[in-house]
Amino acid sequence: MCYAPTFPYRIEIVKELRKELNLNGRLTQIVDELVRRGLTLTQARREFERQFIVAALRSNGGNLCRSARSLGVHRNTLRNKVSDLGIGSADAKAARRARKVF
């Protein structure tokens, strides 16, 4: 009997697919919860953008330029979003503190 060798890249592909399915499952649960609570699409989008931007700022130590690059937007666009979404100095300070911990 001939067995095809198992290649490491196949294992990695399976792992990535599992992660993606898990992420999709969690996202579906979150969306279902938001709908049950009666959030509008505008409210959900605003909160998602806020959380996403705060996470990017945190992972880049509060640096606006690096955060904009990681998000794929111009720094002025990010600056405007930060202002529009009410992401204040407390969020930036938390981002800087998170950077110092690492």
Secondary structure, 3 states (H helix, E strand, C coil): CCCCCCCHHHHHHHHHHHHHHHHHHHHHHHHHHHHHCCCCHHHHHHHHHHHHHHHHHHHCCCCHHHHHHHHCCCHHHHHHHHHHCCCCHHHHHHHHHHHHHC
